[in-house]
């Protein structure tokens, strides 16, 4: 006997039951049909050739719910590739594929609409919000290069309808690859997103575009390879990313605008064509980076780019709590030239705040317009500045020795405080000369580390009542040197 949603009636299935594997519970086939719908029941073929747009939309319409308190049914997508010109979800529904590697929704060539539009409206619900869930599926396009009108051919678009409803969107084990538009796109949308294990790869626009939204939680996954920027957050609040890899954008890995408030924890920001983080926040905006890794973010053949850059218009703060800035040439792009870790436009009013556990590994934190950087770097510590091997330094992750970064003037003097171990000189450009006074009353074996962001032709190193060998040296831009105090000879000796 053949049973389908169209033919099912009381006569067909009276007394017909089945037991789920591993249980003795009997469930009627009628109840099972009430819970789940298979897209193939409505004519979707999933053969990678047939256009399934109408069939899949019919299946969605039959599955979703707009009734009072209705949660929608589950729509099952089989293994295979369904070619679509774009479908719209307007009610509560749970769409499940077999896996993100086998259940595929492929945008038809030349599509000028998103693959999946979520636009829930007119849902009366006793719940706090309507719910839409997409899981275990892949959304792709045969060509990410924009054709006419294809810049809006996003993977998933979140859109307000005529009478928008607060909507909770769950994305689990979803891959979005190579779409012409953005991976996920939302602007002034009413609702929030919880993403777990979502991979957005090589979109033609942005990876994630979020404008004037709030309360998104992004856990794990990757956002990578966007032809524009990987992530753009504009005027969006309570945006959280945990354990997400954001890397390899042609543009910036992350762009922050306006009053956005965001937090990133245990995230990796790798190679970007431009900045790792481009800060254009206003004074109401801020972003926190907890134990994040910035590795070769500022990699570009042309231009000056940084792991984190404060644009001229920025007035917001970036807080770095722990984490690691990796400098030096990237093994993936050896022909690129690293620019620097943290950079400021000269007119930026933004602030970078770093905790003592921030690590700069293999390079000096350099910037243009370093005034703000200089006042905020106290307590940050360096490993291997100026090529010094981390093994030979005495710095530790819990180091508390003060670290200062004064703006060194030509012909001026900088004095290191008692017990101070590190100083980064920040002249506005190459200078002819400067004097550095080493700490008073040093202990035997005490080390003084000195580096400069710009070249100093003659750095005179002095110490009250002590000899200094050599007492004059030259510092190249980004170079670091080290003096060690030898108590037996009451002298400071250049050791590196």
C-alpha positions in Angstrom: 0.0 0.0 0.0 1.4 3.4 -1.0 0.8 6.2 1.5 1.6 9.8 0.8 0.6 13.2 2.3 -1.9 13.6 -0.5 -3.6 10.1 -0.2 -3.4 9.6 3.5 -6.8 9.2 5.2 -8.3 7.3 8.1 -9.0 4.2 5.9 -5.4 4.0 4.6 -3.7 3.8 8.0 -6.2 2.5 10.5 -4.5 0.1 12.8 -1.1 0.7 11.1 1.8 1.2 13.5 5.6 0.9 13.6 8.2 0.7 16.4 11.3 3.0 16.2 14.5 1.0 16.3 15.6 0.1 19.9 12.2 0.7 21.5 8.9 -1.2 21.9 6.8 2.0 21.6 4.2 1.8 18.9 3.7 5.0 16.8 0.9 5.3 14.2 1.9 6.2 10.7 -0.6 9.0 10.9 1.4 10.5 13.8 4.7 10.0 12.0 3.4 11.9 8.9 2.2 14.6 11.3 5.8 15.1 12.6 7.9 14.8 9.4 7.7 15.5 5.7 10.2 14.4 3.1 10.9 16.9 0.3 10.7 14.1 -2.2 7.0 13.6 -1.3 6.4 16.9 -3.1 8.4 16.1 -6.2 11.9 17.3 -5.3 14.3 15.1 -7.2 17.7 16.0 -5.8 19.5 14.7 -8.9 21.7 17.8 -9.4 20.0 18.5 -12.8 16.3 19.0 -12.3 15.2 22.4 -11.0 13.5 21.6 -7.7 12.5 25.2 -6.8 8.7 24.7 -7.0 8.7 21.3 -5.4 10.9 22.3 -2.5 8.9 25.5 -1.9 5.7 23.4 -1.9 7.3 21.1 0.7 8.2 24.1 2.9 4.8 25.6 2.6 3.2 22.3 3.7 5.6 21.9 6.6 5.9 25.3 8.2 3.4 26.6 10.7 1.9 30.0 11.3 -0.7 28.9 13.8 -1.0 29.8 17.5 1.8 28.1 19.3 2.6 26.0 16.3 6.3 24.9 16.1 6.2 23.6 12.5 7.0 20.1 11.3 10.3 18.7 10.3 11.2 18.8 6.6 13.7 16.1 5.7 16.1 16.7 2.8 17.5 13.5 1.3 21.1 13.0 0.2 21.7 14.5 -3.2 21.9 17.9 -4.8 18.7 20.0 -5.3 19.0 22.7 -7.9 16.9 25.7 -6.8 16.3 29.3 -7.8 15.7 30.4 -4.2 13.1 29.4 -1.6 11.4 31.4 1.2 10.6 30.3 4.8 7.7 32.4 6.2 6.7 30.2 9.2 8.2 28.0 11.9 9.9 25.0 10.6 12.8 22.5 11.2 14.7 21.6 8.0 17.1 18.8 8.3 19.5 17.3 5.8 21.4 14.0 6.2 24.7 15.8 6.6 26.4 19.0 5.4 28.4 16.9 3.0 25.5 15.0 1.3 22.3 17.1 1.4 23.0 20.0 -1.0 21.0 23.0 -2.1 22.6 24.4 -5.2 21.7 27.9 -6.6 20.7 27.6 -10.2 23.2 29.3 -12.5 22.5 33.1 -12.9 20.2 33.2 -9.8 19.5 36.8 -8.6 17.8 35.8 -5.3 19.1 34.2 -2.1 19.2 30.4 -1.9 17.2 30.6 1.3 15.3 33.6 2.5 13.9 33.6 6.1 11.1 36.1 6.4 8.7 35.1 9.2 5.6 37.1 9.6 2.0 36.9 10.9 2.9 34.1 13.4 0.8 34.2 16.5 2.9 32.3 19.0 2.7 31.7 22.7 6.4 31.3 22.7 8.8 34.3 23.1 9.7 34.0 19.4 9.1 32.0 16.3 11.7 29.4 15.5 13.4 28.4 12.3 16.0 25.6 12.3 18.4 24.6 9.4 20.7 21.7 10.1 23.0 19.2 8.4 23.0 20.7 4.9 25.2 22.5 2.4 24.3 25.6 0.3 26.4 26.2 -2.8 26.6 28.0 -6.1 28.3 26.9 -9.3 30.0 30.3 -9.7 30.7 32.9 -7.0 31.6 35.6 -9.5 28.9 38.2 -9.7 26.8 38.3 -12.8 24.1 41.0 -13.4 22.0 41.3 -10.2 23.8 38.4 -8.5 25.2 40.5 -5.6 22.1 39.7 -3.7 22.3 35.9 -4.3 23.2 35.2 -0.7 23.4 31.8 0.9 20.9 32.7 3.7 19.1 36.1 3.9 17.2 37.2 7.0 14.5 39.7 6.0 11.7 41.4 7.8 8.3 40.8 6.3 5.2 43.0 6.5 4.4 42.2 10.1 7.8 40.9 11.3 8.0 38.5 14.2 10.9 38.1 16.6 12.5 35.0 15.1 15.1 32.7 16.5 17.2 31.1 13.8 19.2 28.0 14.6 22.0 27.0 12.1 23.7 23.7 12.9 26.2 21.9 10.8 25.6 24.1 7.8 28.1 24.9 5.1 27.7 27.8 2.7 30.1 27.8 -0.1 30.9 30.0 -3.1 27.6 31.9 -3.4 27.8 35.1 -5.5 26.5 37.3 -2.6 27.0 37.1 1.1 27.2 33.9 3.1 24.6 35.1 5.6 23.0 38.5 5.2 20.9 40.5 7.6 20.0 44.2 7.8 17.6 45.7 10.4 16.2 42.2 10.9 14.0 41.3 13.9 15.4 38.3 15.7 18.6 36.5 16.7 20.8 33.8 15.4 22.5 30.8 17.1 25.1 29.2 14.9 27.0 26.0 15.8 29.5 24.5 13.4 28.7 26.8 10.5 31.2 27.1 7.7 31.0 30.0 5.3 33.6 29.6 2.5 34.6 31.8 -0.4 31.5 33.9 -0.9 31.5 36.5 -3.7 30.5 39.3 -1.2 30.9 39.3 2.6 31.0 36.1 4.6 28.7 37.4 7.3 27.0 40.8 6.9 25.1 42.0 10.0 23.7 45.5 10.0 21.6 46.8 12.9 20.9 43.4 14.5 21.6 42.0 18.0 22.1 39.0 20.1 23.9 36.6 17.7 25.9 33.7 19.0 28.4 32.1 16.7 30.1 29.0 18.0 32.9 27.2 16.2 33.1 26.9 12.4 35.0 29.0 9.8 34.3 32.2 8.0 36.9 32.4 5.2 37.9 33.4 1.8 35.4 36.2 1.1 36.1 38.3 -2.0 35.2 41.3 0.2 35.4 41.1 4.0 34.8 38.0 6.0 32.7 39.6 8.7 31.1 43.1 8.8 29.3 44.2 11.9 27.6 47.6 11.7 25.5 49.1 14.5 24.9 45.6 15.9 24.8 44.8 19.6 25.7 41.7 21.7 27.4 39.9 18.8 29.4 36.9 20.2 31.9 34.6 18.5 33.5 31.7 20.3 36.1 29.4 18.7 35.5 30.7 15.2 38.3 30.8 12.6 38.1 34.0 10.5 40.8 34.0 7.8 41.9 34.5 4.2 39.6 37.4 3.2 40.6 39.2 0.1 39.6 42.3 2.0 39.6 42.6 5.8 38.9 39.7 8.1 36.6 41.7 10.3 35.2 45.2 9.8 33.5 47.0 12.8 31.3 50.0 12.3 29.3 52.5 14.4 28.0 51.5 17.8 28.6 47.8 17.4 29.4 45.9 20.5 31.0 42.5 19.9 33.1 39.9 21.7 35.4 37.3 20.3 36.8 34.4 22.4 39.4 31.8 21.4 39.1 32.9 17.7 41.8 32.7 15.1 42.3 35.6 12.7 44.7 34.5 9.9 46.0 36.0 6.7 44.0 38.8 5.2 44.5 40.9 2.1 44.0 44.0 4.2 43.5 44.5 7.9 42.8 41.7 10.4 40.4 44.0 12.3 39.4 47.3 10.8 38.0 49.5 13.6 35.6 52.2 12.5 33.6 52.1 15.7 32.2 55.3 17.2 32.6 56.3 20.8 29.6 54.0 21.7 31.1 51.0 20.1 33.6 48.5 21.5 34.9 45.0 20.9 36.6 42.5 23.3 39.1 39.9 22.1 39.7 37.2 24.8 42.6 34.9 24.1 42.5 35.3 20.4 45.3 34.5 18.0 46.3 37.0 15.2 48.6 35.2 12.8 49.9 36.9 9.7 46.7 39.0 9.4 48.5 42.0 7.9 49.7 40.3 4.7 49.5 42.3 1.5 51.7 43.0 -1.5 50.6 46.6 -1.5 49.4 49.1 1.0 50.0 49.4 4.8 47.8 47.0 6.8 47.8 45.8 10.4 46.4 43.0 12.6 44.2 45.7 14.1 43.8 49.2 12.6 42.0 52.2 14.0 40.6 54.3 11.1 40.6 58.1 11.3 36.9 58.2 12.1 37.1 55.6 14.9 36.5 56.5 18.5 35.7 53.1 19.9 37.9 50.8 22.0 39.3 47.4 21.3 40.2 45.4 24.4 42.7 42.5 24.1 42.6 40.2 27.1 45.4 37.7 26.6 46.0 36.3 23.2 48.8 36.2 20.7 50.1 38.4 17.9 52.2 36.4 15.5 54.6 38.4 13.3 57.1 37.6 10.6 56.7 36.3 7.1 53.9 33.8 6.4 54.9 30.4 5.1 51.7 30.5 3.0 52.4 33.8 1.3 56.2 34.4 1.5 56.2 37.2 -1.1 54.0 39.4 1.2 55.5 41.9 3.6 54.1 42.0 7.1 53.2 45.6 8.1 52.5 45.7 11.8 50.4 44.5 14.7 48.4 47.5 15.8 48.0 50.7 13.8 46.4 54.1 14.3 45.4 56.8 11.8 46.9 60.0 13.2 43.5 61.4 13.8 41.9 58.4 15.4 40.3 58.9 18.8 40.1 55.1 19.4 41.9 53.2 22.1 43.7 49.9 22.3 43.8 48.3 25.7 46.0 45.3 26.3 46.4 43.1 29.4 49.8 41.9 30.6 49.2 38.5 29.1 49.1 39.7 25.5 52.0 38.2 23.6 53.8 39.8 20.5 55.8 36.9 19.2 58.5 37.6 16.7 57.9 41.3 16.0 57.5 44.7 17.6 54.0 46.2 17.8 54.3 49.0 15.3 52.0 51.7 14.1 51.6 55.0 12.4 50.3 57.8 14.7 51.3 55.8 17.8 50.2 58.2 20.5 47.2 56.2 21.6 49.2 52.9 21.4 51.9 54.3 23.5 49.6 55.2 26.4 47.8 51.8 26.4 50.7 49.3 26.0 51.8 49.4 29.6 51.9 45.8 30.8 51.9 44.1 27.5 54.9 41.9 27.0 57.0 40.8 24.1 58.6 37.6 23.1 61.5 37.7 20.6 61.4 41.4 19.8 63.8 42.3 17.1 64.5 38.7 16.3 65.5 37.7 19.9 64.9 34.1 20.3 62.0 33.4 22.8 64.2 30.7 24.4 66.9 33.2 25.3 64.6 35.8 26.8 63.7 36.0 30.5 60.1 37.1 29.8 57.3 35.0 31.1 53.5 35.0 30.6 52.9 36.3 34.1 55.6 39.0 33.8 54.6 42.2 35.7 57.6 44.4 34.9 56.4 47.7 33.4 56.6 48.2 29.7 56.5 51.7 28.3 56.3 53.1 24.8 57.3 56.8 24.8 57.2 59.0 21.7 60.9 59.6 21.4 61.9 63.0 20.0 65.0 63.8 18.0 67.7 64.9 20.5 65.5 64.0 23.5 66.0 61.7 26.5 64.1 58.7 27.7 64.7 57.3 31.3 63.8 53.8 32.3 62.3 53.5 35.7 63.7 51.4 38.5 63.1 47.7 37.8 61.8 48.4 34.3 62.9 45.8 31.8 61.4 46.8 28.5 61.0 50.0 26.4 59.7 50.6 22.9 60.7 54.0 21.5 58.2 55.5 19.1 59.6 58.3 17.1 57.3 59.8 14.6 59.8 59.0 11.9 63.6 58.3 11.5 65.6 60.5 13.8 69.3 61.3 14.1 69.8 60.9 17.8 68.3 60.1 21.1 69.5 59.3 24.7 68.3 56.4 26.8 69.1 56.3 30.5 69.1 52.7 31.9 67.5 52.0 35.3 69.2 53.0 38.5 70.4 50.4 41.1 70.1 47.3 38.9 70.4 43.8 40.2 73.1 41.4 38.9 71.9 39.9 35.7 69.0 42.4 35.2 68.1 42.9 31.5 67.0 46.0 29.7 65.3 45.4 26.3 65.1 48.3 23.9 63.4 48.5 20.5 62.3 51.3 18.2 59.5 51.6 15.6 61.6 53.9 13.4 65.4 54.2 12.7 67.6 56.0 15.2 71.0 56.8 13.7 72.7 57.3 17.1 71.2 56.0 20.3 73.3 57.0 23.3 72.8 54.6 26.1 73.8 55.9 29.6 73.6 54.8 33.2 74.3 56.9 36.3 77.5 55.7 38.1 77.8 52.7 35.8 79.7 52.0 32.6 77.9 51.1 29.4 79.5 49.0 26.7 78.9 50.1 24.0 77.5 53.5 25.0 76.4 54.3 21.4 74.6 52.2 18.9 72.3 52.4 15.9 68.8 51.1 15.8 67.0 50.1 12.6 63.2 50.3 12.4 61.8 47.3 14.3 65.1 46.3 15.7 65.5 45.2 19.3 68.7 45.2 21.4 69.4 44.0 25.0 71.8 45.1 27.7 72.6 42.9 30.7 73.9 44.3 34.0 77.1 42.7 35.4 77.4 43.6 39.1 81.1 42.6 39.4 82.1 45.2 36.9 79.3 47.7 37.7 78.6 47.8 34.0 75.9 47.3 31.5 77.0 45.2 28.6 75.2 44.8 25.3 74.3 41.1 25.1 72.2 41.1 22.0 
